[in-house]
Amino acid sequence: MSLRYAPAEVHVEKRAGGVMVLRSPQALKPYARAVGDWLVHWHESAPDRSFLAERKGDAWRRVTYRDALSDARRIGQALLNLGLDATRPVAILSDNSVDHALLALGAMHVGIPVAPISPAYSLMSKDFAKLKYIFELIRPGLVFAADPEKFAPALAAVGATSTPVAQLLETNPGSTLEVAFSRLTPDSVAKILFTSGSTGTPKGVINTHRMLCANQQMLAQGWPFVEERPPVIVDWLPWNHTFGGNHNFNMVLRNGGTLYIDGGKPAPGLIETTARNLGEVSPTIYFNVPRGFDLLLPFLEADEKLRRNFFRELDVVFYAAAALPQSLWKRIEKLAQAEKPGGLAMLSAWGSTETSPLAAQVHFPIERAGVIGLPVAGCELKLVPAAGKLEVRVRGPNVTRGYFRRDDLTKAAFDEEGFYRIGDAMKFSDPAVPGKGLEFDGRVAEDFKLTTGTWVHVGAVRVKLIAAGDPLIQDAVITGHDRDETGALVFLNPAVAKDLSAGQIREKIASALKALAGEGGSSMHPVRALVMAEPPSIDANEITDKGYINQRAVLERRAALVEKLHADPAPPEVIR
């Protein structure tokens, strides 16, 4: 299939002091009033089409658009009967599931915000501190956990009980549901999605129906092909994050597609589930984070039948949320060329929970990882010179109005023109041709200077180190603030490290450092490394449940290890 894209064009407004404002030449077209309007549309247009599916043993439980609307209406009425409203959200503690989706759709249908909370806060945490904070903040009117027994300690910690979705489905919808649905406005709150800052306190990002509906219109104007062929996706990305819960879920719903809920995850022992699902279902678009591709690729490379099924209907391979090492890009490209010569697009995008999430999108062919695209229709990007980089800020109907019950955080998040300060930096792929797109250029807050006064651009250094140490180095935190040299705290890939001796691990990391040494001065690459014996801690906010490292939290918690890494003379465990 030949994909149809929006033109690769951007308007650049140049201002004093090197400031630029980027806009799409496309005007944003009208969009739906509320998420529920999409469900009503497909209930009327394609009632028998499968909307959601999840594995039950060897078969798939399927929910049609007809069933989804019927169930959402029953649930919505039940929630109203229980006295929930815009001030008493629904809290969902568990992973993606059909019941999770129906409960969320039912709540949003009648103006009750839904707050999907990372299961890690309940299952991986020891002190439940983040879960307690969130419950104190949102004061939910109803709580759902798919497995109340597994979640019992967490539920007890916040004094809550789980309500089964089956119980809510026993309610017959009535007139109060219709009134509540008719009263929804684009500014009604649909979701509260939680993101953690460097302090570790979760921030509740207000997601209105306007944000979600405008964002899907933006997506479709950049990628008209989602309207021409209803997307079929096999997706694990958690709905408590904006990538899975807004970008992917809403793309399927808005365009009448089918979402196969993947119970797998990018982790040893769970990636096998993903491979099994992809052996049965051929997606049209496949979404993942770099870690997911890293673990899935060996299965695709080794299994011809799986590979053939994976690529059979595939139009797009999409990565986001972290930089994709070029080595992974090339491996994906090699498989795609063999299975779909000239017929597969590799695309990406950029945004955050606060931008619902799409702010920039690749809607043109790219030949390498790193390009995050151009601003989508109706969304403005302001580039402001800062510390030798261009800090990017975002404004548009897809941007949050602020943080739930935290006016202090809201006030600090926006500049004088109402642009959201996202904290990322951008650069043009080709400054002479802005239409070739932007590239992610690290986090402004993470970059630092060496004692030489030279800036270290953390994001770029980290990606180079991971690529040089592939597949042994799973992640790294870059060090060296106010020091003479750049270093790295290294987290190993356990599946690879278990087959190596300590000496072999040391040798491979030393080789990676040596390979990078020819790429420039000490600000361009680490010259010393220290292997972390303890994996990153979710309680200490060092890592999210999607596997993203929080640079600042790791540096603060492991300050003693940073001192050891940069000691002179270097201790024996430091690799030079």
Secondary structure, DSSP 8 states (H G I E B T S, - for coil): -------S--EEEE-GGG-EEEE-SS------SSHHHHHHHHHHH-TTSEEEEEEETTEEEEEEHHHHHHHHHHHHHHHHHTT--TTS-EEE-S-S-HHHHHHHHHHHHTT--EEE--THHHHT-SS-HHHHHHHHHH--SEEE-S-TTTTHHHHHHTT-----HHHHTTS---HHHHHHHHH--TTSEEEEEEEE-TTS-EEEEEEEHHHHHHHHHHHHHH-THHHHS--EEEE---TTSHIIIIIIHHHHHHTT-EEEE----SSTTTHHHHHHHHHH---SEEEE-HHHHHHHHHHHHH-HHHHHHHHHS--EEEE-SS---HHHHHHHHHHHHHHSTT--EEE-EEE-GGG-SEEEE--S--SSTTEEEEE-TT-EEEEEEETTEEEEEEESTTS---BTT-HHHHHHHB-TTS-EEEEEEEEESSTT-GGG-EEEEEETTT-EE-TTS-EE-HHHHHHHHHHHTTTTEEEEEEE-TTSSS-EEEEEE-HHHHTTS-HHHHHHHHHHHHHHHGGGSSTTSS-SEEEE-SS---TTTTSB-TT--B-HHHHHHHTHHHHHHHT-SS--TTSB-
